[in-house]
Structures are given as C-alpha cells and as structure tokens.
Amino acid sequence: MATEIISTTPDREIVSSRIVNARRDMVYTAWADPEHLKNWWGPAGFTNTFHEFDFRPGGKWRFMMHGPDKGNYPNECEFIKIEKPALIAWKRFSKPIFQMVVMFEEVTAGKTKIIFKMLFDSAEECNKLKAFVPEKNEENFDRLENELRKMSP
C-alpha cells in the first residue's frame, strides 16, 4: 500500500472543484464524519451503507453504494493522508483503482473552495472515466451542498 500521494500529469487526473457557502471546518466535517458523509456521497439517487470508517492514515473505509438502478457497488479504500481541515486523501482498492485527494481552501470566512482530484496510474485508466465522471462529481457536490445546508445552525 502506497502511503504517498502519487505524482501525475494532467492526462492522468480528473479534477473537479466548487466553491460552497460554508466554513472550511464545516465542509471538512461533512467529509470526515461518516454520519454526514453517508448522506451525500455519490451521484444523484445513490445511497450508502458504511461497513467500516476508520478515519486515520492507514485506516480502512469499506462501504456499499446502492444505485438508483438497484445495483450495489462495493467500495474498499484506505486513507493515506489527512491534514485537518485542509486535506483528505485515500486510495481505492476496488475498481476503478485511483487515489482521491480532496483539498479545502478558505475563500472567505463563510466560503470554501473544494478541489477534488482523482489520480490514476495511467492515462488509459483515466480516460475510461473522463467521459462521465465530471458530471457525476457535480451531482456529488450538489448533494454535499444539501448536507451542508442541513448542518448549518
């Protein structure tokens, strides 16, 4: 298991970003707390069952995504780097295999920029997903924003 974030070139990355109306610590919590994460993770229509969420470098994240088409999609990941409240990174062991790096940047006191990078070992693996993943990542951001509104005091 690699414990470092891999170096890539643009042809081996899918990058999505969004500025949300929430404090950086709240956005980080929406990713770091499984009680929030399970509510919004995945594209529109998906739900999640978390089996393991050991939020620390080397800790496992195992879960089942339930698709709106009634399909079930097992996911197995390992956290490789966590820097509260700025970065969370993990490696997927279920296909498709890639590393995910999520960065949180404070824009203003109540706005946070999220940068969501999927890093692949090869351009070929990356290209298999590039046609549809950016749109699905936007759906994921939409769901995150709904969760953030519920979290607001």
C-alpha angles and dihedrals in degrees: 000000000000112000094190128079107252122242114241142174124232092264089061097049139077109198126188127172140178138177111228131193097244139092116267093243091054093048090049090050091052087060099036100046112072091206088066099031094057090057097060111016114121138025124311113301097020125122129191140221111197115209098174133007112173101170104204135087105288091020121129129239112195122173145146120236113209112208126213087243087064091254120138120218119195117213128192121184141163124213110236104175135015124178110173120248099359111051145020121181133178141168122230118223094184118077130302089050118210143124120256120211118185120187128190119205124184109233095175133339091282103029129074131189114217118202112194114192125184109196121199133193091228140024088233092060091045093050091055088068104029094087095064111009099081090059091047090049088055089053088051091052090049090054091046090053090053090052091048090054089053090049094051115107 
